[in-house]
């Protein structure tokens, strides 16, 4: 697969050959769905908590006699049936993370990259470097390029000036190549990868 390479000033800078085994796959929704679910489950805090019968602060004394009251037999105020009693089998803090094979996660990333390439929402940038870190300069360039909801993936490290300029811009997120993931790629309308990012991703996924 061949794509044009552009510069930040919207000028052309030649073309690049993309590996078909990474950018030319037929995207499968089931693979993408499984990887996104794994990512979101891993990120879930899991801090939900309730007080059980053993955690509620009440006396353990029998609340009234067993017989002769005309009511049901009860022993403890901590029972779930009473107001402010313990919750029966309520949620407790836990991890929601589950395992997903490394090869499957890599396959999911390939399908995410291929889905952007297939829909024409993949842009290859010469480099994501700026002389200064002015947000207005990057905002102007993004407007000229038609970028709205964009994820920019750079090489091993992100240019410091570019990262600072993008920090205050809504809709533009920047990641190094090792931070590239399925959820962030699918969440944005457009995926922009620098030439250094392409090389790093191909080395990582081949």
C-alpha positions as CSV (number, residue, x, y, z in Angstrom):
1,X,0.0,0.0,0.0
2,X,1.4,3.4,-1.0
3,X,0.4,6.7,0.7
4,X,1.4,10.3,0.2
5,X,3.5,11.9,2.9
6,X,2.6,15.5,3.9
7,X,4.3,18.2,6.0
8,X,2.7,20.3,8.8
9,X,2.4,23.2,6.3
10,X,0.2,21.0,4.1
11,X,2.9,20.6,1.5
12,X,3.8,17.2,0.0
13,X,6.9,15.3,0.8
14,X,6.9,12.2,-1.4
15,X,5.2,8.9,-0.7
16,X,5.7,5.8,1.5
17,X,5.1,2.1,1.1
18,X,3.1,0.6,4.0
19,X,3.3,-3.1,4.9
20,X,0.1,-4.9,3.8
21,X,0.3,-7.3,6.7
22,X,-0.1,-4.3,9.1
23,X,-2.1,-1.7,7.2
24,X,-3.8,-3.8,4.5
25,X,-5.9,-6.3,6.5
26,X,-9.6,-6.7,6.2
27,X,-10.8,-5.1,9.6
28,X,-12.7,-7.5,11.8
29,X,-15.1,-6.0,14.4
30,X,-15.0,-9.0,16.7
31,X,-11.2,-8.8,17.1
32,X,-11.3,-5.0,17.7
33,X,-14.2,-5.5,20.2
34,X,-12.3,-8.0,22.2
35,X,-9.2,-5.9,22.5
36,X,-11.1,-2.7,23.4
37,X,-13.0,-4.7,26.1
38,X,-9.7,-6.0,27.5
39,X,-8.3,-2.4,27.6
40,X,-11.3,-0.9,29.3
41,X,-11.6,-3.7,31.8
42,X,-8.0,-3.2,32.7
43,X,-8.5,0.5,33.2
44,X,-11.6,0.1,35.3
45,X,-11.0,1.2,38.9
46,X,-13.0,-1.5,40.6
47,X,-13.3,0.5,43.8
48,X,-17.1,-0.1,44.2
49,X,-17.9,-1.2,47.8
50,X,-20.8,-1.9,50.1
51,X,-21.1,-2.8,53.8
52,X,-22.1,-6.5,54.3
53,X,-23.8,-8.0,57.3
54,X,-20.5,-8.3,59.2
55,X,-19.5,-4.7,58.5
56,X,-22.6,-2.9,59.7
57,X,-22.3,-1.4,63.2
58,X,-25.1,-2.6,65.3
59,X,-25.6,-4.6,68.6
60,X,-25.6,-8.4,68.2
61,X,-28.3,-8.6,70.9
62,X,-31.5,-10.4,69.8
63,X,-33.9,-7.5,68.9
64,X,-37.0,-9.1,70.5
65,X,-38.1,-12.4,71.8
66,X,-38.6,-15.4,69.5
67,X,-42.2,-16.1,70.2
68,X,-45.4,-14.3,71.1
69,X,-44.9,-11.1,69.2
70,X,-47.1,-11.9,66.2
71,X,-44.3,-11.0,63.9
72,X,-41.6,-12.8,62.1
73,X,-38.6,-14.3,63.9
74,X,-35.6,-12.0,63.8
75,X,-32.3,-12.1,65.7
76,X,-30.1,-9.3,64.3
77,X,-30.6,-5.7,63.1
78,X,-27.8,-6.3,60.7
79,X,-30.0,-8.5,58.5
80,X,-30.4,-7.2,54.9
81,X,-34.2,-7.0,55.4
82,X,-33.9,-4.1,57.8
83,X,-33.2,-0.5,56.9
84,X,-29.5,0.3,57.2
85,X,-28.8,-3.4,57.5
86,X,-25.9,-5.1,55.6
87,X,-26.1,-5.6,51.8
88,X,-26.4,-9.2,50.7
89,X,-23.7,-10.2,48.2
90,X,-23.0,-6.5,47.4
91,X,-20.0,-5.4,45.2
92,X,-16.5,-5.4,46.8
93,X,-13.3,-3.8,45.6
94,X,-11.7,-6.0,42.9
95,X,-9.8,-5.9,39.7
96,X,-11.8,-6.3,36.4
97,X,-8.8,-7.1,34.4
98,X,-8.7,-10.3,32.4
99,X,-6.0,-12.0,30.3
100,X,-5.7,-11.6,26.5
101,X,-2.8,-13.2,24.6
102,X,0.0,-10.9,23.5
103,X,-0.3,-12.1,19.9
104,X,-4.0,-11.3,19.9
105,X,-3.4,-7.8,21.2
106,X,-0.9,-7.2,18.4
107,X,-3.4,-8.5,15.9
108,X,-6.0,-6.1,17.3
109,X,-3.6,-3.2,16.8
110,X,-3.0,-4.3,13.2
111,X,-6.7,-4.4,12.5
112,X,-7.2,-0.9,14.1
113,X,-4.5,0.5,11.8
114,X,-6.0,-1.3,8.8
115,X,-9.4,0.1,9.6
116,X,-8.2,3.7,9.4
117,X,-6.3,3.0,6.2
118,X,-9.3,1.3,4.6
119,X,-11.6,4.3,5.4
120,X,-9.0,6.8,4.1
121,X,-8.6,8.3,7.6
122,X,-4.8,7.5,7.8
123,X,-2.4,10.4,7.2
124,X,1.4,10.0,7.1
125,X,3.3,13.1,8.3
126,X,6.9,13.8,7.5
127,X,7.6,14.7,11.1
128,X,5.8,16.2,14.1
129,X,8.4,18.9,14.9
130,X,7.9,22.6,15.6
131,X,10.5,25.4,16.1
132,X,8.4,26.9,18.9
133,X,5.7,25.6,21.3
134,X,2.9,28.1,20.4
135,X,-0.5,26.5,20.5
136,X,-1.9,29.0,18.1
137,X,0.7,27.9,15.4
138,X,-0.4,24.3,15.7
139,X,-4.1,25.3,15.8
140,X,-3.6,27.2,12.5
141,X,-1.8,24.2,10.9
142,X,-4.5,21.8,12.1
143,X,-7.3,24.0,10.7
144,X,-5.6,24.2,7.3
145,X,-5.1,20.4,7.2
146,X,-8.8,19.9,8.3
147,X,-7.9,18.0,11.5
148,X,-10.7,17.9,14.1
149,X,-10.5,14.7,16.2
150,X,-7.0,13.5,15.6
151,X,-4.5,11.1,17.2
152,X,-0.9,11.8,16.3
153,X,1.5,8.9,16.7
154,X,5.2,9.8,16.7
155,X,8.4,7.7,16.9
156,X,10.1,6.5,20.1
157,X,9.8,10.0,21.6
158,X,7.4,12.9,20.9
159,X,8.9,16.3,20.0
160,X,8.7,18.4,23.1
161,X,7.5,21.6,21.4
162,X,4.8,19.7,19.4
163,X,3.6,18.0,22.6
164,X,3.4,21.3,24.5
165,X,1.6,23.0,21.6
166,X,-1.0,20.2,21.4
167,X,-1.5,20.0,25.1
168,X,-4.1,22.8,25.1
169,X,-5.8,21.9,21.8
170,X,-9.1,20.0,22.1
171,X,-9.3,17.1,19.7
172,X,-5.6,16.6,19.2
173,X,-3.8,13.9,21.2
174,X,-0.2,12.8,20.8
175,X,1.4,9.5,21.7
176,X,4.8,7.8,21.2
177,X,4.8,4.7,19.0
178,X,4.9,2.4,22.1
179,X,1.7,4.1,23.4
180,X,-0.3,3.2,20.3
181,X,-3.4,1.2,21.2
182,X,-6.6,0.1,19.7
183,X,-9.0,2.1,21.9
184,X,-7.3,5.5,21.3
185,X,-7.0,4.8,17.5
186,X,-10.7,4.0,17.1
187,X,-11.9,6.8,19.4
188,X,-10.5,9.5,17.0
189,X,-11.8,10.3,13.5
190,X,-8.3,10.6,11.9
191,X,-5.1,8.8,12.6
192,X,-1.8,10.7,11.8
193,X,1.4,8.8,12.0
194,X,4.9,10.3,11.4
195,X,7.4,8.5,9.2
196,X,9.4,7.6,12.4
197,X,6.1,6.3,13.9
198,X,5.5,4.1,10.8
199,X,9.0,2.6,11.1
200,X,8.6,2.0,14.8
201,X,5.2,0.3,14.4
202,X,6.3,-1.9,11.6
203,X,9.4,-3.0,13.6
204,X,7.1,-3.7,16.6
205,X,4.4,-5.6,14.8
206,X,6.3,-7.6,12.1
